[in-house]
Amino acid sequence: MGVGKIKRAVFLDRDGVLNPVVMRGGSPASPRGLNEFALVPGAGEQVARLKAAGYMVIVVTNQPDVARGLLEHDELEAMHQKLAQGAGPDEIRFCPHDDHHQCACRKPKPGMLTQAAAEHGLDLAASWLVGDGYKDMEAARAAGVRGVLIATDYNAQVEARLRVAGLAQAVDLILEQG
């Protein structure tokens, strides 16, 4: 990076952004295995557009099913390998904890974002988070990044200044606004 060049990132939530959520009992949930995991069409192309524009692309995902005993680490690793190969983010960070652990990394806390910023020298004010839930928008606010909500049937009540229809529209918005 040259002098004066801002290092910035786009943080992407995983479930509902890069891969479809799985509906369980009428609520959106994370895939619990490779058999339920698929990338949204064009995910790799959208990540490539962000990287070409100079953004570091970092996936930040809560995975409490690990702590709940509903998701094995090796299954999560297999999903993340598929995600890495299919979409090509620079990094995948996940929080394996549940709410009662009171960790700093579980969104809506900003720990995954602030830790990545510290490790990579990122300017959070010049960065973005794309998500599909209130925890994503709260984490964006707490970290000082701009949040973009992918609007769905299940998140109509979530407060977000910027709402888009999907990942491609989120990338368009980020590239337009810088």
C-alpha positions as CSV (number, residue, x, y, z in Angstrom):
1,M,0.0,0.0,0.0
2,G,1.3,3.4,-0.9
3,V,1.5,6.4,1.4
4,G,-2.0,7.8,2.0
5,K,-3.7,4.7,0.7
6,I,-6.5,3.7,3.0
7,K,-6.8,0.0,3.8
8,R,-10.5,-0.8,3.9
9,A,-12.6,-3.9,4.0
10,V,-16.0,-5.2,3.3
11,F,-17.2,-7.6,6.0
12,L,-19.7,-10.1,4.8
13,D,-22.1,-12.0,7.0
14,R,-22.2,-15.6,5.8
15,D,-25.8,-17.0,6.2
16,G,-28.3,-14.9,4.3
17,V,-25.6,-13.1,2.4
18,L,-23.2,-15.6,0.8
19,N,-25.4,-18.6,1.2
20,P,-29.1,-19.0,1.7
21,V,-30.4,-19.4,5.3
22,V,-32.1,-22.7,6.2
23,M,-35.6,-22.2,7.6
24,R,-36.2,-24.1,10.8
25,G,-39.6,-23.8,12.5
26,G,-40.3,-20.6,10.6
27,S,-37.1,-18.9,11.6
28,P,-33.9,-18.4,9.6
29,A,-31.0,-20.6,10.7
30,S,-27.5,-21.6,9.7
31,P,-26.8,-24.7,7.6
32,R,-25.7,-27.5,9.9
33,G,-23.8,-29.5,7.3
34,L,-22.4,-29.4,3.8
35,N,-25.6,-31.0,2.5
36,E,-27.5,-27.8,3.5
37,F,-24.8,-25.4,2.3
38,A,-24.7,-23.7,-1.1
39,L,-23.4,-20.3,-2.3
40,V,-25.9,-17.8,-3.6
41,P,-25.5,-17.4,-7.4
42,G,-22.8,-15.0,-8.3
43,A,-21.1,-14.9,-4.8
44,G,-17.7,-15.4,-6.3
45,E,-18.2,-12.7,-8.9
46,Q,-19.3,-10.2,-6.3
47,V,-16.4,-10.9,-4.0
48,A,-14.0,-10.5,-7.0
49,R,-15.6,-7.1,-7.8
50,L,-14.9,-5.9,-4.2
51,K,-11.3,-7.2,-4.2
52,A,-10.7,-5.6,-7.7
53,A,-11.8,-2.2,-6.2
54,G,-9.2,-2.5,-3.4
55,Y,-11.3,-3.9,-0.6
56,M,-10.2,-6.7,1.7
57,V,-13.2,-9.1,1.9
58,I,-13.6,-10.7,5.3
59,V,-16.5,-13.1,6.2
60,V,-17.7,-12.6,9.8
61,T,-20.3,-15.2,11.0
62,N,-21.8,-16.3,14.2
63,Q,-21.9,-20.1,14.4
64,P,-23.5,-20.8,17.9
65,D,-24.5,-24.3,16.7
66,V,-20.9,-25.3,17.4
67,A,-21.3,-24.4,21.1
68,R,-24.8,-26.0,21.1
69,G,-23.4,-29.3,19.9
70,L,-25.5,-29.1,16.7
71,L,-22.6,-28.5,14.4
72,E,-19.2,-30.4,14.3
73,H,-16.1,-28.3,13.8
74,D,-15.1,-30.5,10.8
75,E,-18.4,-29.9,9.1
76,L,-18.1,-26.1,9.7
77,E,-14.6,-26.4,8.2
78,A,-15.9,-28.2,5.2
79,M,-18.5,-25.5,4.6
80,H,-15.9,-22.8,4.9
81,Q,-13.6,-24.6,2.5
82,K,-16.4,-24.7,0.0
83,L,-17.0,-21.0,0.7
84,A,-13.3,-20.1,0.3
85,Q,-13.1,-22.0,-3.0
86,G,-16.4,-20.8,-4.4
87,A,-16.3,-17.1,-3.3
88,G,-12.7,-16.4,-2.6
89,P,-12.8,-14.1,0.4
90,D,-9.5,-13.0,1.9
91,E,-10.5,-14.4,5.3
92,I,-13.3,-16.2,7.1
93,R,-13.8,-15.5,10.8
94,F,-16.4,-17.2,12.9
95,C,-17.6,-17.0,16.5
96,P,-18.4,-20.5,17.8
97,H,-20.0,-19.2,21.0
98,D,-23.5,-18.8,22.2
99,D,-25.0,-15.7,24.0
100,H,-24.3,-17.0,27.5
101,H,-20.6,-17.1,26.8
102,Q,-20.5,-13.3,26.8
103,C,-17.6,-13.3,24.3
104,A,-16.4,-10.2,22.5
105,C,-16.6,-11.9,19.0
106,R,-20.3,-12.7,18.9
107,K,-22.3,-10.2,16.8
108,P,-23.8,-7.7,17.7
109,K,-20.5,-7.1,19.5
110,P,-17.9,-5.8,17.1
111,G,-15.0,-8.1,18.1
112,M,-14.6,-9.9,14.8
113,L,-14.4,-6.6,13.0
114,T,-12.2,-4.7,15.4
115,Q,-9.8,-7.7,15.7
116,A,-9.5,-7.9,11.9
117,A,-8.9,-4.1,11.7
118,A,-6.1,-4.3,14.3
119,E,-4.5,-7.3,12.6
120,H,-4.7,-5.8,9.1
121,G,-4.4,-2.1,9.7
122,L,-7.9,-1.4,8.4
123,D,-9.7,1.9,8.5
124,L,-13.1,0.9,9.9
125,A,-14.7,4.3,8.9
126,A,-13.9,3.5,5.3
127,S,-15.2,-0.1,5.6
128,W,-18.6,-1.8,5.2
129,L,-20.6,-4.7,6.7
130,V,-23.2,-6.5,4.6
131,G,-25.6,-8.6,6.6
132,D,-29.2,-9.8,6.9
133,G,-30.0,-9.3,10.6
134,Y,-30.2,-6.8,13.4
135,K,-27.0,-8.3,15.0
136,D,-25.1,-7.4,11.8
137,M,-26.4,-3.8,11.8
138,E,-25.6,-3.4,15.5
139,A,-22.1,-4.8,15.0
140,A,-21.6,-2.3,12.1
141,R,-22.7,0.6,14.3
142,A,-20.5,-0.6,17.2
143,A,-17.4,-1.0,15.0
144,G,-18.0,2.3,13.1
145,V,-18.4,0.7,9.7
146,R,-21.3,1.4,7.3
147,G,-23.9,-1.3,7.3
148,V,-26.0,-2.6,4.4
149,L,-28.9,-4.9,5.0
150,I,-30.0,-7.4,2.5
151,A,-33.8,-7.1,2.8
152,T,-35.8,-10.3,3.2
153,D,-39.2,-11.4,4.5
154,Y,-37.7,-12.3,7.9
155,N,-35.9,-9.0,8.6
156,A,-38.5,-6.3,7.7
157,Q,-38.4,-5.0,11.3
158,V,-34.6,-4.5,11.3
159,E,-33.5,-0.9,11.4
160,A,-31.1,-0.1,8.6
161,R,-30.3,3.1,6.7
162,L,-29.3,1.2,3.6
163,R,-31.4,-1.8,2.3
164,V,-30.8,-3.7,-0.9
165,A,-32.3,-6.7,-2.6
166,G,-29.2,-8.9,-2.7
167,L,-25.4,-9.2,-2.6
168,A,-25.0,-7.8,-6.2
169,Q,-27.0,-4.7,-5.2
170,A,-24.9,-4.3,-2.0
171,V,-21.7,-4.5,-4.0
172,D,-23.1,-1.9,-6.5
173,L,-23.9,0.4,-3.6
174,I,-20.5,0.0,-2.0
175,L,-18.7,0.6,-5.2
176,E,-20.8,3.7,-6.0
177,Q,-20.3,5.2,-2.5
178,G,-16.7,4.1,-1.9
